[in-house]
Amino acid sequence: MSITSAIVFYLVIWAVVFLIINPLWQTSQAEDGHVIPGTPASAPVDAMVKRKAMWTTLWATVAFIVLYCLIEYEIVTLESLSWAEPPSARTYE
């Protein structure tokens, strides 16, 4: 895997993990009981973006290392997956 591929792979993993972590620890203004006029009641009281970004970075790094090792050291390949057919083996009739 080239360095560019690794960076893109890490950024995609980071974005997916952020989308998973983002709704955690949310308290809406309605739940808090203090709705600011002009905002929806479902708006978060404190988004905690810095905290979520740090947790995302931690979990994305762990996931990247595991997936990178699986790919780079060929622990899992297309051929080892019985349900997947590699593109080179496809025949079109």
Biopython code that builds the backbone (N, CA, C, O; Angstrom):
import numpy as np
from Bio.PDB.StructureBuilder import StructureBuilder

atoms = [
    (1, "MET", "N", (0.850, -1.163, 0.000)),
    (1, "MET", "CA", (0.000, 0.000, 0.000)),
    (1, "MET", "C", (0.900, 1.232, 0.000)),
    (1, "MET", "O", (1.805, 1.351, 0.827)),
    (2, "SER", "N", (0.648, 2.136, -0.924)),
    (2, "SER", "CA", (1.456, 3.348, -0.993)),
    (2, "SER", "C", (1.054, 4.304, 0.125)),
    (2, "SER", "O", (0.008, 4.137, 0.752)),
    (3, "ILE", "N", (1.893, 5.305, 0.366)),
    (3, "ILE", "CA", (1.616, 6.262, 1.438)),
    (3, "ILE", "C", (0.335, 7.048, 1.155)),
    (3, "ILE", "O", (-0.424, 7.355, 2.075)),
    (4, "THR", "N", (0.096, 7.371, -0.109)),
    (4, "THR", "CA", (-1.128, 8.090, -0.466)),
    (4, "THR", "C", (-2.353, 7.229, -0.201)),
    (4, "THR", "O", (-3.348, 7.716, 0.335)),
    (5, "SER", "N", (-2.293, 5.976, -0.565)),
    (5, "SER", "CA", (-3.407, 5.061, -0.306)),
    (5, "SER", "C", (-3.651, 4.903, 1.191)),
    (5, "SER", "O", (-4.797, 4.862, 1.637)),
    (6, "ALA", "N", (-2.582, 4.816, 1.955)),
    (6, "ALA", "CA", (-2.706, 4.664, 3.401)),
    (6, "ALA", "C", (-3.353, 5.899, 4.027)),
    (6, "ALA", "O", (-4.192, 5.773, 4.919)),
    (7, "ILE", "N", (-2.972, 7.079, 3.572)),
    (7, "ILE", "CA", (-3.563, 8.319, 4.099)),
    (7, "ILE", "C", (-5.045, 8.390, 3.773)),
    (7, "ILE", "O", (-5.861, 8.705, 4.639)),
    (8, "VAL", "N", (-5.391, 8.101, 2.542)),
    (8, "VAL", "CA", (-6.801, 8.131, 2.141)),
    (8, "VAL", "C", (-7.589, 7.079, 2.910)),
    (8, "VAL", "O", (-8.700, 7.349, 3.366)),
    (9, "PHE", "N", (-7.030, 5.895, 3.057)),
    (9, "PHE", "CA", (-7.675, 4.816, 3.801)),
    (9, "PHE", "C", (-7.922, 5.247, 5.253)),
    (9, "PHE", "O", (-9.004, 5.016, 5.793)),
    (10, "TYR", "N", (-6.919, 5.872, 5.882)),
    (10, "TYR", "CA", (-7.060, 6.344, 7.256)),
    (10, "TYR", "C", (-8.148, 7.415, 7.355)),
    (10, "TYR", "O", (-8.957, 7.385, 8.282)),
    (11, "LEU", "N", (-8.176, 8.351, 6.418)),
    (11, "LEU", "CA", (-9.165, 9.417, 6.460)),
    (11, "LEU", "C", (-10.585, 8.887, 6.273)),
    (11, "LEU", "O", (-11.520, 9.391, 6.895)),
    (12, "VAL", "N", (-10.752, 7.887, 5.432)),
    (12, "VAL", "CA", (-12.073, 7.284, 5.258)),
    (12, "VAL", "C", (-12.496, 6.577, 6.554)),
    (12, "VAL", "O", (-13.642, 6.710, 6.984)),
    (13, "ILE", "N", (-11.595, 5.844, 7.164)),
    (13, "ILE", "CA", (-11.895, 5.182, 8.436)),
    (13, "ILE", "C", (-12.227, 6.226, 9.497)),
    (13, "ILE", "O", (-13.175, 6.049, 10.263)),
    (14, "TRP", "N", (-11.451, 7.319, 9.549)),
    (14, "TRP", "CA", (-11.684, 8.371, 10.534)),
    (14, "TRP", "C", (-13.083, 8.972, 10.363)),
    (14, "TRP", "O", (-13.794, 9.186, 11.345)),
    (15, "ALA", "N", (-13.471, 9.240, 9.125)),
    (15, "ALA", "CA", (-14.787, 9.839, 8.866)),
    (15, "ALA", "C", (-15.911, 8.897, 9.277)),
    (15, "ALA", "O", (-16.901, 9.333, 9.863)),
    (16, "VAL", "N", (-15.769, 7.616, 8.976)),
    (16, "VAL", "CA", (-16.809, 6.645, 9.341)),
    (16, "VAL", "C", (-16.913, 6.524, 10.856)),
    (16, "VAL", "O", (-18.015, 6.500, 11.403)),
    (17, "VAL", "N", (-15.778, 6.449, 11.535)),
    (17, "VAL", "CA", (-15.787, 6.346, 12.997)),
    (17, "VAL", "C", (-16.378, 7.619, 13.608)),
    (17, "VAL", "O", (-17.104, 7.543, 14.599)),
    (18, "PHE", "N", (-16.078, 8.787, 13.033)),
    (18, "PHE", "CA", (-16.643, 10.038, 13.547)),
    (18, "PHE", "C", (-18.161, 10.045, 13.419)),
    (18, "PHE", "O", (-18.862, 10.502, 14.321)),
    (19, "LEU", "N", (-18.666, 9.541, 12.302)),
    (19, "LEU", "CA", (-20.117, 9.472, 12.126)),
    (19, "LEU", "C", (-20.762, 8.522, 13.135)),
    (19, "LEU", "O", (-21.918, 8.713, 13.513)),
    (20, "ILE", "N", (-20.034, 7.514, 13.566)),
    (20, "ILE", "CA", (-20.546, 6.586, 14.582)),
    (20, "ILE", "C", (-20.500, 7.220, 15.967)),
    (20, "ILE", "O", (-21.438, 7.067, 16.750)),
    (21, "ILE", "N", (-19.414, 7.932, 16.275)),
    (21, "ILE", "CA", (-19.221, 8.510, 17.604)),
    (21, "ILE", "C", (-20.005, 9.808, 17.795)),
    (21, "ILE", "O", (-20.365, 10.140, 18.925)),
    (22, "ASN", "N", (-20.275, 10.537, 16.737)),
    (22, "ASN", "CA", (-20.883, 11.859, 16.856)),
    (22, "ASN", "C", (-22.168, 11.900, 17.684)),
    (22, "ASN", "O", (-22.308, 12.811, 18.500)),
    (23, "PRO", "N", (-23.110, 10.976, 17.527)),
    (23, "PRO", "CA", (-24.339, 11.085, 18.322)),
    (23, "PRO", "C", (-24.178, 10.717, 19.804)),
    (23, "PRO", "O", (-25.088, 10.959, 20.596)),
    (24, "LEU", "N", (-23.048, 10.144, 20.184)),
    (24, "LEU", "CA", (-22.850, 9.751, 21.575)),
    (24, "LEU", "C", (-22.690, 10.985, 22.462)),
    (24, "LEU", "O", (-22.203, 12.021, 22.007)),
    (25, "TRP", "N", (-23.093, 10.875, 23.706)),
    (25, "TRP", "CA", (-22.975, 11.927, 24.711)),
    (25, "TRP", "C", (-23.720, 13.201, 24.336)),
    (25, "TRP", "O", (-23.355, 14.279, 24.805)),
    (26, "GLN", "N", (-24.747, 13.109, 23.509)),
    (26, "GLN", "CA", (-25.520, 14.283, 23.101)),
    (26, "GLN", "C", (-26.642, 14.522, 24.098)),
    (26, "GLN", "O", (-27.314, 13.585, 24.530)),
    (27, "THR", "N", (-26.836, 15.777, 24.456)),
    (27, "THR", "CA", (-27.992, 16.196, 25.239)),
    (27, "THR", "C", (-28.664, 17.313, 24.460)),
    (27, "THR", "O", (-28.045, 18.339, 24.178)),
    (28, "SER", "N", (-29.911, 17.118, 24.117)),
    (28, "SER", "CA", (-30.611, 18.145, 23.355)),
    (28, "SER", "C", (-31.056, 19.262, 24.292)),
    (28, "SER", "O", (-31.101, 19.098, 25.511)),
    (29, "GLN", "N", (-31.383, 20.402, 23.688)),
    (29, "GLN", "CA", (-31.855, 21.526, 24.487)),
    (29, "GLN", "C", (-33.178, 21.188, 25.163)),
    (29, "GLN", "O", (-33.438, 21.651, 26.273)),
    (30, "ALA", "N", (-34.012, 20.393, 24.512)),
    (30, "ALA", "CA", (-35.287, 19.991, 25.108)),
    (30, "ALA", "C", (-35.053, 19.114, 26.340)),
    (30, "ALA", "O", (-35.741, 19.270, 27.348)),
    (31, "GLU", "N", (-34.081, 18.190, 26.267)),
    (31, "GLU", "CA", (-33.770, 17.338, 27.411)),
    (31, "GLU", "C", (-33.186, 18.150, 28.561)),
    (31, "GLU", "O", (-33.424, 17.852, 29.731)),
    (32, "ASP", "N", (-32.417, 19.185, 28.210)),
    (32, "ASP", "CA", (-31.785, 20.042, 29.212)),
    (32, "ASP", "C", (-32.786, 21.023, 29.828)),
    (32, "ASP", "O", (-32.590, 21.498, 30.946)),
    (33, "GLY", "N", (-33.855, 21.322, 29.093)),
    (33, "GLY", "CA", (-34.877, 22.219, 29.600)),
    (33, "GLY", "C", (-34.648, 23.690, 29.309)),
    (33, "GLY", "O", (-35.400, 24.538, 29.790)),
    (34, "HIS", "N", (-33.630, 24.005, 28.536)),
    (34, "HIS", "CA", (-33.325, 25.392, 28.187)),
    (34, "HIS", "C", (-33.201, 25.523, 26.675)),
    (34, "HIS", "O", (-32.109, 25.377, 26.125)),
    (35, "VAL", "N", (-34.319, 25.800, 25.999)),
    (35, "VAL", "CA", (-34.310, 25.954, 24.545)),
    (35, "VAL", "C", (-34.034, 27.416, 24.224)),
    (35, "VAL", "O", (-34.774, 28.302, 24.652)),
    (36, "ILE", "N", (-32.974, 27.664, 23.475)),
    (36, "ILE", "CA", (-32.617, 29.023, 23.055)),
    (36, "ILE", "C", (-33.570, 29.434, 21.944)),
    (36, "ILE", "O", (-33.745, 28.687, 20.981)),
    (37, "PRO", "N", (-34.194, 30.612, 22.056)),
    (37, "PRO", "CA", (-35.127, 31.052, 21.014)),
    (37, "PRO", "C", (-34.438, 31.126, 19.645)),
    (37, "PRO", "O", (-33.313, 31.610, 19.522)),
    (38, "GLY", "N", (-35.142, 30.635, 18.631)),
    (38, "GLY", "CA", (-34.605, 30.643, 17.272)),
    (38, "GLY", "C", (-33.854, 29.384, 16.896)),
    (38, "GLY", "O", (-33.397, 29.262, 15.760)),
    (39, "THR", "N", (-33.710, 28.434, 17.827)),
    (39, "THR", "CA", (-33.030, 27.172, 17.541)),
    (39, "THR", "C", (-34.019, 26.029, 17.752)),
    (39, "THR", "O", (-34.960, 26.161, 18.536)),
    (40, "PRO", "N", (-33.813, 24.907, 17.056)),
    (40, "PRO", "CA", (-34.720, 23.773, 17.286)),
    (40, "PRO", "C", (-34.471, 23.153, 18.664)),
    (40, "PRO", "O", (-33.361, 23.210, 19.195)),
    (41, "ALA", "N", (-35.494, 22.578, 19.213)),
    (41, "ALA", "CA", (-35.370, 21.957, 20.540)),
    (41, "ALA", "C", (-34.430, 20.757, 20.516)),
    (41, "ALA", "O", (-33.900, 20.358, 21.553)),
    (42, "SER", "N", (-34.225, 20.185, 19.332)),
    (42, "SER", "CA", (-33.349, 19.021, 19.228)),
    (42, "SER", "C", (-31.873, 19.395, 19.073)),
    (42, "SER", "O", (-31.019, 18.512, 18.996)),
    (43, "ALA", "N", (-31.569, 20.688, 19.027)),
    (43, "ALA", "CA", (-30.170, 21.118, 18.893)),
    (43, "ALA", "C", (-29.391, 20.723, 20.145)),
    (43, "ALA", "O", (-29.923, 20.794, 21.253)),
    (44, "PRO", "N", (-28.132, 20.307, 19.977)),
    (44, "PRO", "CA", (-27.363, 19.888, 21.152)),
    (44, "PRO", "C", (-27.002, 21.075, 22.038)),
    (44, "PRO", "O", (-26.806, 22.193, 21.560)),
    (45, "VAL", "N", (-26.918, 20.806, 23.345)),
    (45, "VAL", "CA", (-26.504, 21.832, 24.296)),
    (45, "VAL", "C", (-25.016, 22.102, 24.111)),
    (45, "VAL", "O", (-24.599, 23.254, 23.986)),
    (46, "ASP", "N", (-24.226, 21.047, 24.095)),
    (46, "ASP", "CA", (-22.779, 21.154, 23.873)),
    (46, "ASP", "C", (-22.378, 20.022, 22.935)),
    (46, "ASP", "O", (-22.545, 18.849, 23.266)),
    (47, "ALA", "N", (-21.852, 20.371, 21.770)),
    (47, "ALA", "CA", (-21.527, 19.351, 20.768)),
    (47, "ALA", "C", (-20.302, 18.519, 21.137)),
    (47, "ALA", "O", (-20.164, 17.397, 20.650)),
    (48, "MET", "N", (-19.411, 19.033, 21.979)),
    (48, "MET", "CA", (-18.199, 18.336, 22.425)),
    (48, "MET", "C", (-17.378, 17.805, 21.248)),
    (48, "MET", "O", (-16.935, 16.657, 21.259)),
    (49, "VAL", "N", (-17.182, 18.636, 20.251)),
    (49, "VAL", "CA", (-16.503, 18.197, 19.033)),
    (49, "VAL", "C", (-15.048, 17.815, 19.313)),
    (49, "VAL", "O", (-14.550, 16.841, 18.748)),
    (50, "LYS", "N", (-14.365, 18.562, 20.172)),
    (50, "LYS", "CA", (-12.961, 18.253, 20.470)),
    (50, "LYS", "C", (-12.839, 16.877, 21.139)),
    (50, "LYS", "O", (-11.971, 16.082, 20.778)),
    (51, "ARG", "N", (-13.707, 16.608, 22.108)),
    (51, "ARG", "CA", (-13.682, 15.316, 22.798)),
    (51, "ARG", "C", (-13.987, 14.182, 21.819)),
    (51, "ARG", "O", (-13.331, 13.141, 21.838)),
    (52, "LYS", "N", (-14.979, 14.395, 20.973)),
    (52, "LYS", "CA", (-15.352, 13.367, 19.999)),
    (52, "LYS", "C", (-14.264, 13.161, 18.957)),
    (52, "LYS", "O", (-14.043, 12.035, 18.511)),
    (53, "ALA", "N", (-13.581, 14.232, 18.562)),
    (53, "ALA", "CA", (-12.482, 14.108, 17.597)),
    (53, "ALA", "C", (-11.325, 13.316, 18.192)),
    (53, "ALA", "O", (-10.680, 12.533, 17.493)),
    (54, "MET", "N", (-11.060, 13.517, 19.484)),
    (54, "MET", "CA", (-9.982, 12.761, 20.128)),
    (54, "MET", "C", (-10.335, 11.274, 20.223)),
    (54, "MET", "O", (-9.496, 10.420, 19.937)),
    (55, "TRP", "N", (-11.580, 10.959, 20.625)),
    (55, "TRP", "CA", (-12.007, 9.561, 20.670)),
    (55, "TRP", "C", (-12.004, 8.943, 19.278)),
    (55, "TRP", "O", (-11.620, 7.786, 19.105)),
    (56, "THR", "N", (-12.435, 9.721, 18.286)),
    (56, "THR", "CA", (-12.438, 9.239, 16.907)),
    (56, "THR", "C", (-11.031, 8.910, 16.449)),
    (56, "THR", "O", (-10.801, 7.871, 15.832)),
    (57, "THR", "N", (-10.087, 9.796, 16.751)),
    (57, "THR", "CA", (-8.697, 9.571, 16.347)),
    (57, "THR", "C", (-8.148, 8.305, 16.995)),
    (57, "THR", "O", (-7.446, 7.528, 16.347)),
    (58, "LEU", "N", (-8.460, 8.099, 18.253)),
    (58, "LEU", "CA", (-7.987, 6.896, 18.948)),
    (58, "LEU", "C", (-8.542, 5.634, 18.293)),
    (58, "LEU", "O", (-7.781, 4.732, 17.942)),
    (59, "TRP", "N", (-9.863, 5.564, 18.125)),
    (59, "TRP", "CA", (-10.482, 4.361, 17.573)),
    (59, "TRP", "C", (-10.167, 4.173, 16.095)),
    (59, "TRP", "O", (-10.012, 3.041, 15.636)),
    (60, "ALA", "N", (-10.071, 5.271, 15.341)),
    (60, "ALA", "CA", (-9.728, 5.153, 13.919)),
    (60, "ALA", "C", (-8.299, 4.655, 13.750)),
    (60, "ALA", "O", (-8.018, 3.891, 12.827)),
    (61, "THR", "N", (-7.403, 5.073, 14.618)),
    (61, "THR", "CA", (-6.015, 4.610, 14.538)),
    (61, "THR", "C", (-5.936, 3.113, 14.832)),
    (61, "THR", "O", (-5.226, 2.379, 14.144)),
    (62, "VAL", "N", (-6.655, 2.670, 15.840)),
    (62, "VAL", "CA", (-6.671, 1.226, 16.162)),
    (62, "VAL", "C", (-7.243, 0.435, 14.987)),
    (62, "VAL", "O", (-6.673, -0.578, 14.581)),
    (63, "ALA", "N", (-8.368, 0.897, 14.444)),
    (63, "ALA", "CA", (-8.990, 0.200, 13.312)),
    (63, "ALA", "C", (-8.074, 0.212, 12.097)),
    (63, "ALA", "O", (-7.973, -0.790, 11.389)),
    (64, "PHE", "N", (-7.400, 1.343, 11.845)),
    (64, "PHE", "CA", (-6.495, 1.432, 10.700)),
    (64, "PHE", "C", (-5.343, 0.445, 10.846)),
    (64, "PHE", "O", (-4.997, -0.244, 9.886)),
    (65, "ILE", "N", (-4.754, 0.368, 12.017)),
    (65, "ILE", "CA", (-3.618, -0.547, 12.221)),
    (65, "ILE", "C", (-4.047, -1.992, 11.977)),
    (65, "ILE", "O", (-3.337, -2.754, 11.320)),
    (66, "VAL", "N", (-5.211, -2.364, 12.509)),
    (66, "VAL", "CA", (-5.692, -3.735, 12.319)),
    (66, "VAL", "C", (-5.954, -4.012, 10.838)),
    (66, "VAL", "O", (-5.498, -5.020, 10.298)),
    (67, "LEU", "N", (-6.690, -3.112, 10.188)),
    (67, "LEU", "CA", (-7.020, -3.320, 8.771)),
    (67, "LEU", "C", (-5.780, -3.243, 7.884)),
    (67, "LEU", "O", (-5.662, -3.998, 6.918)),
    (68, "TYR", "N", (-4.862, -2.346, 8.199)),
    (68, "TYR", "CA", (-3.621, -2.240, 7.422)),
    (68, "TYR", "C", (-2.836, -3.555, 7.502)),
    (68, "TYR", "O", (-2.334, -4.042, 6.489)),
    (69, "CYS", "N", (-2.731, -4.122, 8.699)),
    (69, "CYS", "CA", (-1.998, -5.382, 8.854)),
    (69, "CYS", "C", (-2.699, -6.518, 8.108)),
    (69, "CYS", "O", (-2.041, -7.356, 7.490)),
    (70, "LEU", "N", (-4.032, -6.546, 8.166)),
    (70, "LEU", "CA", (-4.765, -7.584, 7.442)),
    (70, "LEU", "C", (-4.532, -7.493, 5.942)),
    (70, "LEU", "O", (-4.426, -8.514, 5.262)),
    (71, "ILE", "N", (-4.451, -6.271, 5.426)),
    (71, "ILE", "CA", (-4.264, -6.081, 3.983)),
    (71, "ILE", "C", (-2.800, -6.247, 3.587)),
    (71, "ILE", "O", (-2.488, -6.973, 2.642)),
    (72, "GLU", "N", (-1.907, -5.579, 4.303)),
    (72, "GLU", "CA", (-0.491, -5.552, 3.917)),
    (72, "GLU", "C", (0.175, -6.919, 4.037)),
    (72, "GLU", "O", (0.978, -7.295, 3.183)),
    (73, "TYR", "N", (-0.152, -7.660, 5.088)),
    (73, "TYR", "CA", (0.464, -8.968, 5.289)),
    (73, "TYR", "C", (-0.368, -10.093, 4.690)),
    (73, "TYR", "O", (-0.107, -11.269, 4.945)),
    (74, "GLU", "N", (-1.371, -9.730, 3.893)),
    (74, "GLU", "CA", (-2.216, -10.659, 3.147)),
    (74, "GLU", "C", (-2.819, -11.743, 4.035)),
    (74, "GLU", "O", (-2.880, -12.912, 3.655)),
    (75, "ILE", "N", (-3.259, -11.342, 5.209)),
    (75, "ILE", "CA", (-3.953, -12.266, 6.100)),
    (75, "ILE", "C", (-5.339, -12.559, 5.526)),
    (75, "ILE", "O", (-5.825, -13.689, 5.577)),
    (76, "VAL", "N", (-5.960, -11.516, 4.979)),
    (76, "VAL", "CA", (-7.236, -11.655, 4.297)),
    (76, "VAL", "C", (-7.057, -11.149, 2.868)),
    (76, "VAL", "O", (-6.658, -10.006, 2.650)),
    (77, "THR", "N", (-7.355, -12.005, 1.907)),
    (77, "THR", "CA", (-7.282, -11.620, 0.501)),
    (77, "THR", "C", (-8.620, -11.919, -0.161)),
    (77, "THR", "O", (-9.482, -12.567, 0.432)),
    (78, "LEU", "N", (-8.788, -11.451, -1.374)),
    (78, "LEU", "CA", (-10.018, -11.765, -2.104)),
    (78, "LEU", "C", (-10.174, -13.265, -2.305)),
    (78, "LEU", "O", (-11.282, -13.798, -2.245)),
    (79, "GLU", "N", (-9.060, -13.938, -2.544)),
    (79, "GLU", "CA", (-9.119, -15.372, -2.774)),
    (79, "GLU", "C", (-9.509, -16.139, -1.514)),
    (79, "GLU", "O", (-10.104, -17.213, -1.601)),
    (80, "SER", "N", (-9.177, -15.591, -0.335)),
    (80, "SER", "CA", (-9.504, -16.292, 0.909)),
    (80, "SER", "C", (-10.968, -16.123, 1.314)),
    (80, "SER", "O", (-11.458, -16.832, 2.192)),
    (81, "LEU", "N", (-11.648, -15.202, 0.687)),
    (81, "LEU", "CA", (-13.067, -15.019, 0.965)),
    (81, "LEU", "C", (-13.869, -15.892, 0.015)),
    (81, "LEU", "O", (-13.880, -15.650, -1.192)),
    (82, "SER", "N", (-14.527, -16.885, 0.540)),
    (82, "SER", "CA", (-15.206, -17.855, -0.313)),
    (82, "SER", "C", (-16.416, -17.256, -1.024)),
    (82, "SER", "O", (-16.789, -17.738, -2.093)),
    (83, "TRP", "N", (-17.024, -16.242, -0.474)),
    (83, "TRP", "CA", (-18.220, -15.656, -1.073)),
    (83, "TRP", "C", (-17.895, -14.573, -2.098)),
    (83, "TRP", "O", (-18.784, -14.140, -2.831)),
    (84, "ALA", "N", (-16.657, -14.133, -2.163)),
    (84, "ALA", "CA", (-16.280, -13.073, -3.103)),
    (84, "ALA", "C", (-15.526, -13.671, -4.282)),
    (84, "ALA", "O", (-14.669, -14.538, -4.108)),
    (85, "GLU", "N", (-15.842, -13.215, -5.452)),
    (85, "GLU", "CA", (-15.152, -13.668, -6.648)),
    (85, "GLU", "C", (-14.262, -12.535, -7.147)),
    (85, "GLU", "O", (-14.763, -11.452, -7.447)),
    (86, "PRO", "N", (-12.955, -12.760, -7.242)),
    (86, "PRO", "CA", (-12.080, -11.695, -7.712)),
    (86, "PRO", "C", (-12.422, -11.298, -9.146)),
    (86, "PRO", "O", (-12.845, -12.148, -9.930)),
    (87, "PRO", "N", (-12.249, -10.042, -9.501)),
    (87, "PRO", "CA", (-12.591, -9.590, -10.849)),
    (87, "PRO", "C", (-11.851, -10.358, -11.939)),
    (87, "PRO", "O", (-12.386, -10.520, -13.036)),
    (88, "SER", "N", (-10.645, -10.834, -11.671)),
    (88, "SER", "CA", (-9.888, -11.547, -12.696)),
    (88, "SER", "C", (-10.491, -12.920, -13.001)),
    (88, "SER", "O", (-10.217, -13.489, -14.058)),
    (89, "ALA", "N", (-11.303, -13.457, -12.097)),
    (89, "ALA", "CA", (-11.880, -14.777, -12.306)),
    (89, "ALA", "C", (-13.261, -14.733, -12.961)),
    (89, "ALA", "O", (-13.839, -15.778, -13.260)),
    (90, "ARG", "N", (-13.775, -13.560, -13.179)),
    (90, "ARG", "CA", (-15.115, -13.431, -13.766)),
    (90, "ARG", "C", (-15.097, -13.780, -15.235)),
    (90, "ARG", "O", (-14.188, -13.410, -15.978)),
    (91, "THR", "N", (-16.118, -14.498, -15.631)),
    (91, "THR", "CA", (-16.289, -14.797, -17.050)),
    (91, "THR", "C", (-17.647, -14.225, -17.483)),
    (91, "THR", "O", (-18.662, -14.403, -16.810)),
    (92, "TYR", "N", (-17.630, -13.555, -18.591)),
    (92, "TYR", "CA", (-18.863, -12.953, -19.099)),
    (92, "TYR", "C", (-19.328, -13.736, -20.313)),
    (92, "TYR", "O", (-18.593, -13.869, -21.292)),
    (93, "GLU", "N", (-20.529, -14.247, -20.252)),
    (93, "GLU", "CA", (-21.045, -15.055, -21.345)),
    (93, "GLU", "C", (-22.209, -14.361, -22.004)),
    (93, "GLU", "O", (-22.784, -14.889, -22.956)),
]
sb = StructureBuilder()
sb.init_structure("model")
sb.init_model(0)
sb.init_chain("A")
sb.init_seg("    ")
for serial, (resi, resn, name, xyz) in enumerate(atoms, 1):
    if name == "N":
        sb.init_residue(resn, " ", resi, " ")
    sb.init_atom(name, np.array(xyz, "f"), 0.0, 1.0, " ", f" {name:<3s}", serial, name[0])
structure = sb.get_structure()
